Amino acid sequence: MLTYGTVLDSLADPTRRDVLDLVRRKPSSVQEIADQLPISRPAVSQHLKILKDAGVVTSHPVGTRRVYTVTTDGFEVLRQWLDVMWRDALSAFAAFADNQPNESGANQ
């Protein structure tokens, strides 16, 4: 099951963000990604597994290789969490502002 924590954890690593940026710009194989970054193919594969488990990339076979692309599943889970968090923060701020004295000294 995808959670916002899994997505955030997957994006916490700068190398994984670099991998995601490459895949975002162009669907790529492990070799194509490794050619662009200073890491080995096995390291790219490990990063892609974490990103795939977090629902931010997916893969499909093309000939004898797998090509990775961005998917929105994990980002949708993260967006829903951020929407709730933002709504709650705005509600808390509105409640705080409503309880502040106005210019005459009375609460609003």
VEXZA-206294 format. One record per residue (C-alpha): residue in one letter; x, y, z; residue number from 1. Coordinates in Angstrom, 3 decimals, padded with zeros to 6 digits, always signed. Layout:
BEGIN
<r><residuo>A</residuo><x>X</x><y>Y</y><z>Z</z><num>NUM</num></r>
...
***
This chain:
BEGIN
<r><residuo>M</residuo><x>+000.000</x><y>+000.000</y><z>+000.000</z><num>1</num></r>
<r><residuo>L</residuo><x>+001.323</x><y>+003.412</y><z>-000.958</z><num>2</num></r>
<r><residuo>T</residuo><x>+001.694</x><y>+006.017</y><z>+001.771</z><num>3</num></r>
<r><residuo>Y</residuo><x>+002.853</x><y>+009.611</y><z>+001.667</z><num>4</num></r>
<r><residuo>G</residuo><x>+005.734</x><y>+008.593</y><z>+003.951</z><num>5</num></r>
<r><residuo>T</residuo><x>+006.962</x><y>+006.030</y><z>+001.447</z><num>6</num></r>
<r><residuo>V</residuo><x>+006.879</x><y>+008.634</y><z>-001.317</z><num>7</num></r>
<r><residuo>L</residuo><x>+008.683</x><y>+011.239</y><z>+000.794</z><num>8</num></r>
<r><residuo>D</residuo><x>+011.279</x><y>+008.683</y><z>+001.890</z><num>9</num></r>
<r><residuo>S</residuo><x>+011.912</x><y>+007.703</y><z>-001.720</z><num>10</num></r>
<r><residuo>L</residuo><x>+012.478</x><y>+011.336</y><z>-002.689</z><num>11</num></r>
<r><residuo>A</residuo><x>+014.729</x><y>+012.101</y><z>+000.294</z><num>12</num></r>
<r><residuo>D</residuo><x>+017.811</x><y>+010.777</y><z>-001.472</z><num>13</num></r>
<r><residuo>P</residuo><x>+019.418</x><y>+013.260</y><z>-003.918</z><num>14</num></r>
<r><residuo>T</residuo><x>+020.522</x><y>+010.489</y><z>-006.276</z><num>15</num></r>
<r><residuo>R</residuo><x>+016.961</x><y>+009.151</y><z>-006.487</z><num>16</num></r>
<r><residuo>R</residuo><x>+015.746</x><y>+012.660</y><z>-007.284</z><num>17</num></r>
<r><residuo>D</residuo><x>+018.362</x><y>+012.791</y><z>-010.068</z><num>18</num></r>
<r><residuo>V</residuo><x>+017.153</x><y>+009.428</y><z>-011.380</z><num>19</num></r>
<r><residuo>L</residuo><x>+013.553</x><y>+010.642</y><z>-011.266</z><num>20</num></r>
<r><residuo>D</residuo><x>+014.474</x><y>+013.859</y><z>-013.095</z><num>21</num></r>
<r><residuo>L</residuo><x>+016.096</x><y>+011.856</y><z>-015.891</z><num>22</num></r>
<r><residuo>V</residuo><x>+013.109</x><y>+009.532</y><z>-016.219</z><num>23</num></r>
<r><residuo>R</residuo><x>+010.743</x><y>+012.504</y><z>-016.061</z><num>24</num></r>
<r><residuo>R</residuo><x>+012.449</x><y>+014.082</y><z>-019.054</z><num>25</num></r>
<r><residuo>K</residuo><x>+012.753</x><y>+010.869</y><z>-021.075</z><num>26</num></r>
<r><residuo>P</residuo><x>+011.658</x><y>+007.279</y><z>-020.447</z><num>27</num></r>
<r><residuo>S</residuo><x>+014.930</x><y>+005.432</y><z>-019.921</z><num>28</num></r>
<r><residuo>S</residuo><x>+016.528</x><y>+002.052</y><z>-019.334</z><num>29</num></r>
<r><residuo>V</residuo><x>+018.864</x><y>+001.338</y><z>-016.421</z><num>30</num></r>
<r><residuo>Q</residuo><x>+021.853</x><y>+001.647</y><z>-018.764</z><num>31</num></r>
<r><residuo>E</residuo><x>+020.676</x><y>+005.002</y><z>-020.134</z><num>32</num></r>
<r><residuo>I</residuo><x>+020.267</x><y>+006.328</y><z>-016.595</z><num>33</num></r>
<r><residuo>A</residuo><x>+023.656</x><y>+004.950</y><z>-015.481</z><num>34</num></r>
<r><residuo>D</residuo><x>+025.287</x><y>+006.635</y><z>-018.481</z><num>35</num></r>
<r><residuo>Q</residuo><x>+024.003</x><y>+010.001</y><z>-017.214</z><num>36</num></r>
<r><residuo>L</residuo><x>+024.970</x><y>+009.613</y><z>-013.543</z><num>37</num></r>
<r><residuo>P</residuo><x>+028.175</x><y>+008.780</y><z>-011.671</z><num>38</num></r>
<r><residuo>I</residuo><x>+026.735</x><y>+005.531</y><z>-010.286</z><num>39</num></r>
<r><residuo>S</residuo><x>+026.741</x><y>+001.899</y><z>-011.410</z><num>40</num></r>
<r><residuo>R</residuo><x>+023.906</x><y>+000.038</y><z>-013.098</z><num>41</num></r>
<r><residuo>P</residuo><x>+023.258</x><y>-002.021</y><z>-009.938</z><num>42</num></r>
<r><residuo>A</residuo><x>+022.982</x><y>+001.215</y><z>-007.940</z><num>43</num></r>
<r><residuo>V</residuo><x>+020.550</x><y>+002.646</y><z>-010.515</z><num>44</num></r>
<r><residuo>S</residuo><x>+018.494</x><y>-000.548</y><z>-010.285</z><num>45</num></r>
<r><residuo>Q</residuo><x>+018.335</x><y>-000.267</y><z>-006.493</z><num>46</num></r>
<r><residuo>H</residuo><x>+017.209</x><y>+003.366</y><z>-006.687</z><num>47</num></r>
<r><residuo>L</residuo><x>+014.601</x><y>+002.499</y><z>-009.321</z><num>48</num></r>
<r><residuo>K</residuo><x>+013.231</x><y>-000.302</y><z>-007.135</z><num>49</num></r>
<r><residuo>I</residuo><x>+012.692</x><y>+002.153</y><z>-004.277</z><num>50</num></r>
<r><residuo>L</residuo><x>+011.060</x><y>+004.682</y><z>-006.619</z><num>51</num></r>
<r><residuo>K</residuo><x>+008.892</x><y>+001.932</y><z>-008.124</z><num>52</num></r>
<r><residuo>D</residuo><x>+007.831</x><y>+000.679</y><z>-004.674</z><num>53</num></r>
<r><residuo>A</residuo><x>+006.884</x><y>+004.279</y><z>-003.821</z><num>54</num></r>
<r><residuo>G</residuo><x>+004.696</x><y>+004.481</y><z>-006.921</z><num>55</num></r>
<r><residuo>V</residuo><x>+006.586</x><y>+007.281</y><z>-008.654</z><num>56</num></r>
<r><residuo>V</residuo><x>+008.022</x><y>+005.255</y><z>-011.538</z><num>57</num></r>
<r><residuo>T</residuo><x>+006.860</x><y>+002.230</y><z>-013.456</z><num>58</num></r>
<r><residuo>S</residuo><x>+008.532</x><y>+000.049</y><z>-016.056</z><num>59</num></r>
<r><residuo>H</residuo><x>+007.577</x><y>-001.848</y><z>-019.152</z><num>60</num></r>
<r><residuo>P</residuo><x>+009.542</x><y>-004.211</y><z>-021.378</z><num>61</num></r>
<r><residuo>V</residuo><x>+010.956</x><y>-002.955</y><z>-024.654</z><num>62</num></r>
<r><residuo>G</residuo><x>+012.773</x><y>-005.761</y><z>-026.398</z><num>63</num></r>
<r><residuo>T</residuo><x>+015.271</x><y>-007.228</y><z>-023.938</z><num>64</num></r>
<r><residuo>R</residuo><x>+015.325</x><y>-004.247</y><z>-021.565</z><num>65</num></r>
<r><residuo>R</residuo><x>+012.935</x><y>-002.464</y><z>-019.241</z><num>66</num></r>
<r><residuo>V</residuo><x>+012.146</x><y>+001.195</y><z>-019.782</z><num>67</num></r>
<r><residuo>Y</residuo><x>+011.193</x><y>+003.319</y><z>-016.782</z><num>68</num></r>
<r><residuo>T</residuo><x>+008.670</x><y>+006.141</y><z>-016.872</z><num>69</num></r>
<r><residuo>V</residuo><x>+007.107</x><y>+008.412</y><z>-014.276</z><num>70</num></r>
<r><residuo>T</residuo><x>+003.720</x><y>+007.414</y><z>-012.899</z><num>71</num></r>
<r><residuo>T</residuo><x>+001.354</x><y>+009.528</y><z>-010.826</z><num>72</num></r>
<r><residuo>D</residuo><x>+000.197</x><y>+006.926</y><z>-008.284</z><num>73</num></r>
<r><residuo>G</residuo><x>+002.624</x><y>+007.889</y><z>-005.528</z><num>74</num></r>
<r><residuo>F</residuo><x>+002.363</x><y>+011.578</y><z>-006.309</z><num>75</num></r>
<r><residuo>E</residuo><x>-001.426</x><y>+011.385</y><z>-005.992</z><num>76</num></r>
<r><residuo>V</residuo><x>-001.094</x><y>+009.885</y><z>-002.489</z><num>77</num></r>
<r><residuo>L</residuo><x>+001.359</x><y>+012.653</y><z>-001.573</z><num>78</num></r>
<r><residuo>R</residuo><x>-000.885</x><y>+015.344</y><z>-003.086</z><num>79</num></r>
<r><residuo>Q</residuo><x>-003.886</x><y>+014.130</y><z>-001.069</z><num>80</num></r>
<r><residuo>W</residuo><x>-001.855</x><y>+014.270</y><z>+002.156</z><num>81</num></r>
<r><residuo>L</residuo><x>-000.539</x><y>+017.746</y><z>+001.310</z><num>82</num></r>
<r><residuo>D</residuo><x>-004.084</x><y>+018.942</y><z>+000.520</z><num>83</num></r>
<r><residuo>V</residuo><x>-005.300</x><y>+017.800</y><z>+003.953</z><num>84</num></r>
<r><residuo>M</residuo><x>-002.274</x><y>+019.249</y><z>+005.717</z><num>85</num></r>
<r><residuo>W</residuo><x>-002.634</x><y>+022.591</y><z>+003.907</z><num>86</num></r>
<r><residuo>R</residuo><x>-006.376</x><y>+022.763</y><z>+004.585</z><num>87</num></r>
<r><residuo>D</residuo><x>-005.786</x><y>+022.042</y><z>+008.288</z><num>88</num></r>
<r><residuo>A</residuo><x>-003.030</x><y>+024.669</y><z>+008.473</z><num>89</num></r>
<r><residuo>L</residuo><x>-005.273</x><y>+027.285</y><z>+006.837</z><num>90</num></r>
<r><residuo>S</residuo><x>-008.143</x><y>+026.406</y><z>+009.186</z><num>91</num></r>
<r><residuo>A</residuo><x>-005.860</x><y>+026.710</y><z>+012.213</z><num>92</num></r>
<r><residuo>F</residuo><x>-004.597</x><y>+030.073</y><z>+010.984</z><num>93</num></r>
<r><residuo>A</residuo><x>-008.157</x><y>+031.315</y><z>+010.392</z><num>94</num></r>
<r><residuo>A</residuo><x>-009.159</x><y>+030.242</y><z>+013.914</z><num>95</num></r>
<r><residuo>F</residuo><x>-006.102</x><y>+032.004</y><z>+015.325</z><num>96</num></r>
<r><residuo>A</residuo><x>-006.824</x><y>+035.176</y><z>+013.336</z><num>97</num></r>
<r><residuo>D</residuo><x>-010.476</x><y>+035.163</y><z>+014.426</z><num>98</num></r>
<r><residuo>N</residuo><x>-009.371</x><y>+035.149</y><z>+018.072</z><num>99</num></r>
<r><residuo>Q</residuo><x>-007.016</x><y>+038.118</y><z>+017.731</z><num>100</num></r>
<r><residuo>P</residuo><x>-008.189</x><y>+041.490</y><z>+019.049</z><num>101</num></r>
<r><residuo>N</residuo><x>-009.159</x><y>+043.965</y><z>+016.367</z><num>102</num></r>
<r><residuo>E</residuo><x>-008.149</x><y>+047.637</y><z>+016.462</z><num>103</num></r>
<r><residuo>S</residuo><x>-010.749</x><y>+048.424</y><z>+019.143</z><num>104</num></r>
<r><residuo>G</residuo><x>-009.352</x><y>+045.660</y><z>+021.359</z><num>105</num></r>
<r><residuo>A</residuo><x>-012.307</x><y>+043.295</y><z>+020.942</z><num>106</num></r>
<r><residuo>N</residuo><x>-011.949</x><y>+039.797</y><z>+019.524</z><num>107</num></r>
<r><residuo>Q</residuo><x>-013.218</x><y>+039.449</y><z>+016.004</z><num>108</num></r>
***
